[in-house]
Amino acid sequence: MKFGIIKERKNPPDKRVVLSPKLCQEVIKKFPEAQIIIEPSDIRVFSDDEYREAGIEVADKMKECDVLLGVKEVPIDALLPNKKYFFFSHTIKKQPYNKKLLQAILKKNIELYDHEVITNKAGQRLVAFGRYAGIVGAYNGVRAYGLKYELFKLPKAEHLKDQADLISHLQKIKLPNIKILVTGKGRVGNGAKEMLDAMGLTKVNVGQYLSEEFNAPVYCQIDASEYNKRKDGVRGNKEDFFANPEEYKSNFFRFAKVTDFYIAGHFYGDGAPYLYTREDAKQPEFKIKVVADISCDIDGPVATTIKPSTIADPIYGYNAATEQEVDYKLPNAIAVMAVDNLPAELPRDASNGFGVAFVKHVIPSFFNADKDGVLQRAKMTSNHSLTSLFDYLSDYVAD
C-alpha cells in the first residue's frame, strides 16, 4: 500500500498536513508493507528536508500512489483520476461552492473519503482539528477584546510557534472584571476552555454566572441543554435535544444579558433553534460586545456572524441596529472574530494532533480488512457513484 502526502493547493495556502515526518516513520515501522511518498511543497509546516531527514521519500510521484492524503479541498484540475483521496471536501451539507468539485470527483472515478465522516460505530468523529480551532479561537477572541477596547495588543496566532507560545502571551495580559461565556463541551469548546484555564480564569456554574457579580474575570461553559428548552415546558436534556431539535426553543438570551465576551464552540444541527437572532441583538439588555465565533455558521445561530473573516483580517464590527458591518472599535459595534480555518494558524500543533488520531484510527483499516468499518463509513464515492450512505447528495450533484 503506497500513501502519498499531497501538496495543499487551495488558496489561501494551508500549512497543515495529515502526517508529520515522525508519524510517517511510525506508520512504516508499524506496517512494513506501507510506503509513503511526500509531494514537494514550499508551504507545508514541515519542510521537505524534514521528511528527507526522517528517511521519507520526497518526489513528484503521486500518480504511483494508491491513497492520497490531504487536508483542504483539492482543486478540480489537480485531481488525479482513479485514485483514493482523503480530504475535507465540504460537500456533505450540500455546500453550493463545492458542487462542481463533487461532480468532478464522480466523473474522474475517484474514491473520496472525507475526514469529516471518519467515525466509529456510534457515529462519533475519530479525527478532527476541533481542539485546535478552540485553542486558536479563544486566543483570537481575547486578542479581539484587547484591540476593541485598546487594553492590550497581542500578536497574531499565526506568528507564534505553538500553543505554549500562545499561552505565554495570554498570561502577560490582564482582563477587566468581565464575564466570558463558552458554548459547547466537545473538542472545540474544551479547546477554548484549555486557554481560559491557562490564563488562570475562574470557572463558575450557571447559577453563579447569571446572578452574581465578581471582582475578577470569570467564565462559564454551557452545553445545549442549558441554552435551549423544550417548547412544551417538559424538562429536556442534551440527548433529547439532539434527537428532537425542532421541539426546542432558545434559552440563550438570559446569558446574553450578563455576558461581555462570547466564545461560540457549539455544534449546530439542522432544525435546531438559533442561539440568538438579529432581533435579540437589538434589545437594550443584549450585553455581548465581543464574539469569537469558532463554529462560524454564516447568517446562522449566532446572528452577529454575517460573514467569515480571514487570518489576514480576522475582526469586523456588527451594528445591531442596522444589521450592517462597521468598524469594530465603534462604541455601539459588536466585535466579531469568525475566521473559518482557525487551526491553520497553529499548523504544527494541529497537524501533530490530527495525525496521531489518523494513525490510530484510520491507517490500521488498510491492513486489517477494515474490520471496524471505518473506511466503509467514510467512503462517499465509488465507481462514478455516490455510496449508499451519501445517496442523499444525488440531487446536489445532478446536472
Secondary structure, 3 states (H helix, E strand, C coil): CEEEECCCCCCCCCCCCCCCHHHHHHHHHHCCCCEEEECCCCCCCCCHHHHHHCCCEECCCHHHCCEEECCCCCCHHHCCCCCEEEECCCCCCCCHHHHHHHHHHHHCCCEEEEHHHCECCCCCECCCCHHHHHHHHHHHHHHHHHHHCCCCCCCCHHHCCCHHHHHHHHCCCCCCCCEEEEECCCHHHHHHHHHHHHCCCEECCHHHHHHCCCCCCEEEEECHHHHEEECCCCCCCHHHHHHCHHHEEECCHHHHCCCCEEEECCCCCCCCCCCECHHHHHCCCCCCCEEEECCCCCCCCECCCCCCECCCCCEEEEECCCCEEECCCCCCEEEEECECCHHHHCHHHHHHHHHHHHHHHCHHHHCCCCCCCHHHHHECEECCEECHHHHHHHHHHCC
